[in-house]
Protein backbone atom coordinates (compact mmCIF):
# COMPACT_ATOMS: atom_id res chain seq x y z
CA UNK A 1 0.00 0.00 0.00
CA UNK A 2 1.29 3.46 -0.83
CA UNK A 3 1.13 6.01 1.97
CA UNK A 4 2.18 9.63 2.49
CA UNK A 5 4.21 10.08 5.65
CA UNK A 6 3.18 12.92 7.95
CA UNK A 7 5.96 12.40 10.48
CA UNK A 8 9.53 11.11 10.12
CA UNK A 9 10.01 7.37 10.51
CA UNK A 10 13.46 5.94 10.95
CA UNK A 11 14.53 3.70 8.04
CA UNK A 12 11.29 4.45 6.15
CA UNK A 13 11.26 8.14 5.23
CA UNK A 14 10.75 11.75 6.14
CA UNK A 15 7.53 13.80 6.16
CA UNK A 16 5.66 14.07 2.84
CA UNK A 17 7.51 11.13 1.30
CA UNK A 18 5.41 8.60 -0.61
CA UNK A 19 6.46 5.11 0.51
CA UNK A 20 5.27 1.55 -0.01
CA UNK A 21 4.40 -0.35 3.19
CA UNK A 22 2.49 -3.50 4.03
CA UNK A 23 -1.28 -3.10 4.35
CA UNK A 24 -1.46 -4.29 7.96
CA UNK A 25 1.36 -1.97 9.07
CA UNK A 26 -0.44 0.98 7.51
CA UNK A 27 -3.89 0.15 8.89
CA UNK A 28 -2.83 -0.99 12.36
CA UNK A 29 0.11 1.29 13.13
CA UNK A 30 0.57 4.28 10.80
CA UNK A 31 -3.05 5.41 10.31
CA UNK A 32 -4.24 5.19 13.97
CA UNK A 33 -1.16 7.12 15.18
CA UNK A 34 -1.60 9.74 12.41
CA UNK A 35 1.93 9.06 11.15
CA UNK A 36 0.73 8.57 7.56
CA UNK A 37 -2.29 8.87 5.29
CA UNK A 38 -3.27 6.75 2.32
CA UNK A 39 -1.88 7.94 -1.01
CA UNK A 40 -5.21 8.50 -2.78
CA UNK A 41 -5.71 10.82 -5.76
CA UNK A 42 -7.19 13.50 -3.50
CA UNK A 43 -4.37 13.29 -0.99
CA UNK A 44 -1.74 13.30 -3.73
CA UNK A 45 -3.19 16.46 -5.32
CA UNK A 46 -2.86 18.35 -2.02
CA UNK A 47 0.66 17.02 -1.52
CA UNK A 48 2.40 19.72 -3.60
CA UNK A 49 0.79 22.52 -1.58
CA UNK A 50 1.76 20.72 1.61
CA UNK A 51 5.35 20.28 0.41
CA UNK A 52 5.69 24.02 -0.27
CA UNK A 53 4.20 24.92 3.11
CA UNK A 54 6.38 22.31 4.85
CA UNK A 55 9.57 23.53 3.16
CA UNK A 56 8.82 27.12 4.25
CA UNK A 57 8.28 25.95 7.83
CA UNK A 58 11.49 23.91 7.77
CA UNK A 59 13.46 26.88 6.41
CA UNK A 60 12.08 29.09 9.18
CA UNK A 61 13.00 26.48 11.80
CA UNK A 62 16.46 26.13 10.26
CA UNK A 63 17.16 29.88 10.45
CA UNK A 64 16.02 29.97 14.08
CA UNK A 65 18.28 26.97 14.77
CA UNK A 66 21.24 28.68 13.07
CA UNK A 67 20.76 31.78 15.24
CA UNK A 68 20.57 29.62 18.35
CA UNK A 69 23.68 27.68 17.30
CA UNK A 70 25.59 30.93 16.88
CA UNK A 71 24.56 32.08 20.38
CA UNK A 72 25.60 28.73 21.87
CA UNK A 73 28.94 28.65 20.01
CA UNK A 74 29.88 32.01 21.55
CA UNK A 75 28.89 30.94 25.05
CA UNK A 76 31.01 29.79 27.96
CA UNK A 77 29.60 28.98 31.39
CA UNK A 78 31.09 28.26 34.80
CA UNK A 79 30.02 25.77 37.41
CA UNK A 80 31.55 24.18 40.48
CA UNK A 81 31.97 20.62 41.69
CA UNK A 82 32.53 19.68 45.31
CA UNK A 83 35.87 18.04 45.98
CA UNK A 84 37.44 16.57 49.07
CA UNK A 85 40.84 17.24 50.60
CA UNK A 86 42.52 14.69 48.32
CA UNK A 87 41.02 16.23 45.15
CA UNK A 88 38.40 13.54 44.55
CA UNK A 89 35.04 14.87 43.45
CA UNK A 90 31.69 14.21 45.11
CA UNK A 91 29.24 13.70 42.25
CA UNK A 92 29.41 14.99 38.71
CA UNK A 93 28.00 17.54 36.28
CA UNK A 94 25.27 15.92 34.17
CA UNK A 95 23.39 17.01 31.07
CA UNK A 96 20.50 18.17 33.29
CA UNK A 97 22.91 20.47 35.16
CA UNK A 98 24.22 21.83 31.87
CA UNK A 99 20.66 22.42 30.61
CA UNK A 100 19.91 24.50 33.71
CA UNK A 101 23.16 26.47 33.19
CA UNK A 102 22.08 27.24 29.63
CA UNK A 103 18.64 28.21 30.85
CA UNK A 104 20.25 30.71 33.25
CA UNK A 105 21.88 32.25 30.17
CA UNK A 106 18.50 32.55 28.44
CA UNK A 107 18.81 29.48 26.19
CA UNK A 108 16.25 26.73 26.69
CA UNK A 109 17.60 23.36 25.56
CA UNK A 110 16.21 19.96 26.53
CA UNK A 111 18.78 17.86 28.39
CA UNK A 112 18.31 15.11 25.78
CA UNK A 113 19.92 17.36 23.16
CA UNK A 114 23.11 17.85 25.17
CA UNK A 115 25.66 15.27 24.04
CA UNK A 116 28.01 14.08 26.79
CA UNK A 117 30.19 11.05 26.35
CA UNK A 118 30.37 10.86 30.13
CA UNK A 119 29.51 13.09 33.08
CA UNK A 120 31.99 15.82 33.98
CA UNK A 121 33.65 14.57 37.17
CA UNK A 122 36.85 16.61 37.39
CA UNK A 123 37.68 20.31 37.41
CA UNK A 124 38.73 21.65 34.03
CA UNK A 125 37.48 23.22 30.82
CA UNK A 126 35.29 21.08 28.59
CA UNK A 127 33.71 21.48 25.15
CA UNK A 128 30.10 20.31 25.24
CA UNK A 129 28.13 19.54 22.08
CA UNK A 130 24.44 20.40 21.68
CA UNK A 131 22.41 18.68 18.95
CA UNK A 132 19.90 21.23 17.62
CA UNK A 133 18.46 19.33 14.70
CA UNK A 134 19.24 17.54 11.50
CA UNK A 135 22.86 18.40 10.55
CA UNK A 136 22.95 21.25 13.09
CA UNK A 137 25.18 21.09 16.16
CA UNK A 138 26.70 23.71 18.43
CA UNK A 139 29.53 23.58 20.97
CA UNK A 140 29.93 25.65 24.13
CA UNK A 141 32.64 25.75 26.79
CA UNK A 142 32.07 24.71 30.40
CA UNK A 143 34.57 25.66 33.07
CA UNK A 144 34.25 23.28 36.02
CA UNK A 145 35.83 24.82 39.10
CA UNK A 146 36.81 23.11 42.32
CA UNK A 147 34.71 23.81 45.41
CA UNK A 148 36.32 22.56 48.60
CA UNK A 149 34.20 20.89 51.27
C-alpha positions as MATLAB code, in Angstrom:
seq = 'XXXXXXXXXXXXXXXXXXXXXXXXXXXXXXXXXXXXXXXXXXXXXXXXXXXXXXXXXXXXXXXXXXXXXXXXXXXXXXXXXXXXXXXXXXXXXXXXXXXXXXXXXXXXXXXXXXXXXXXXXXXXXXXXXXXXXXXXXXXXXXXXXXXXX';
ca = [
       0.000    0.000    0.000;
       1.291    3.461   -0.831;
       1.134    6.014    1.967;
       2.180    9.628    2.486;
       4.214   10.081    5.654;
       3.184   12.920    7.951;
       5.965   12.403   10.484;
       9.530   11.112   10.118;
      10.009    7.373   10.507;
      13.462    5.944   10.946;
      14.531    3.701    8.043;
      11.295    4.453    6.148;
      11.260    8.137    5.233;
      10.754   11.753    6.144;
       7.528   13.796    6.158;
       5.661   14.075    2.835;
       7.510   11.126    1.296;
       5.413    8.600   -0.606;
       6.462    5.113    0.508;
       5.270    1.555   -0.011;
       4.404   -0.345    3.192;
       2.493   -3.503    4.025;
      -1.282   -3.099    4.347;
      -1.458   -4.288    7.959;
       1.358   -1.969    9.067;
      -0.435    0.985    7.509;
      -3.895    0.154    8.892;
      -2.827   -0.989   12.361;
       0.109    1.293   13.133;
       0.565    4.283   10.798;
      -3.049    5.406   10.310;
      -4.237    5.192   13.973;
      -1.159    7.122   15.179;
      -1.600    9.738   12.412;
       1.928    9.061   11.148;
       0.725    8.571    7.563;
      -2.286    8.874    5.294;
      -3.267    6.750    2.322;
      -1.877    7.944   -1.012;
      -5.213    8.498   -2.780;
      -5.706   10.822   -5.763;
      -7.194   13.495   -3.501;
      -4.370   13.286   -0.985;
      -1.740   13.303   -3.728;
      -3.185   16.458   -5.316;
      -2.864   18.353   -2.023;
       0.660   17.018   -1.515;
       2.396   19.715   -3.604;
       0.792   22.516   -1.575;
       1.759   20.717    1.610;
       5.348   20.277    0.408;
       5.691   24.020   -0.275;
       4.203   24.916    3.111;
       6.377   22.311    4.850;
       9.571   23.527    3.164;
       8.815   27.120    4.253;
       8.276   25.946    7.832;
      11.490   23.912    7.775;
      13.463   26.879    6.414;
      12.080   29.090    9.182;
      13.000   26.476   11.804;
      16.462   26.125   10.258;
      17.163   29.882   10.451;
      16.017   29.966   14.078;
      18.280   26.969   14.774;
      21.242   28.678   13.070;
      20.757   31.776   15.240;
      20.565   29.616   18.346;
      23.682   27.677   17.302;
      25.587   30.927   16.878;
      24.557   32.076   20.375;
      25.596   28.730   21.867;
      28.938   28.651   20.006;
      29.878   32.011   21.546;
      28.894   30.936   25.053;
      31.009   29.789   27.956;
      29.602   28.984   31.390;
      31.091   28.256   34.797;
      30.015   25.771   37.414;
      31.549   24.177   40.480;
      31.970   20.624   41.691;
      32.534   19.678   45.310;
      35.868   18.044   45.982;
      37.439   16.574   49.072;
      40.845   17.238   50.601;
      42.519   14.690   48.324;
      41.023   16.229   45.146;
      38.403   13.544   44.553;
      35.038   14.868   43.453;
      31.691   14.211   45.107;
      29.237   13.701   42.251;
      29.406   14.986   38.707;
      27.998   17.543   36.283;
      25.273   15.924   34.173;
      23.390   17.007   31.068;
      20.501   18.166   33.289;
      22.908   20.470   35.163;
      24.217   21.830   31.870;
      20.659   22.419   30.613;
      19.907   24.505   33.712;
      23.163   26.473   33.194;
      22.083   27.237   29.625;
      18.636   28.211   30.850;
      20.246   30.707   33.246;
      21.885   32.251   30.169;
      18.497   32.545   28.439;
      18.814   29.483   26.187;
      16.250   26.729   26.687;
      17.601   23.359   25.565;
      16.207   19.965   26.531;
      18.775   17.864   28.388;
      18.314   15.111   25.777;
      19.920   17.360   23.163;
      23.114   17.847   25.173;
      25.659   15.268   24.041;
      28.007   14.084   26.795;
      30.191   11.049   26.349;
      30.374   10.864   30.132;
      29.508   13.085   33.081;
      31.992   15.819   33.976;
      33.646   14.574   37.165;
      36.848   16.609   37.392;
      37.676   20.314   37.410;
      38.730   21.655   34.032;
      37.479   23.216   30.818;
      35.287   21.083   28.595;
      33.711   21.477   25.155;
      30.098   20.313   25.241;
      28.127   19.539   22.079;
      24.437   20.404   21.682;
      22.412   18.682   18.952;
      19.904   21.232   17.624;
      18.456   19.331   14.702;
      19.245   17.542   11.501;
      22.859   18.404   10.550;
      22.948   21.251   13.086;
      25.176   21.088   16.159;
      26.703   23.711   18.429;
      29.531   23.575   20.973;
      29.927   25.646   24.131;
      32.635   25.752   26.795;
      32.066   24.711   30.402;
      34.567   25.661   33.070;
      34.248   23.277   36.015;
      35.834   24.821   39.097;
      36.813   23.113   42.323;
      34.713   23.807   45.408;
      36.322   22.563   48.602;
      34.199   20.888   51.266;
];
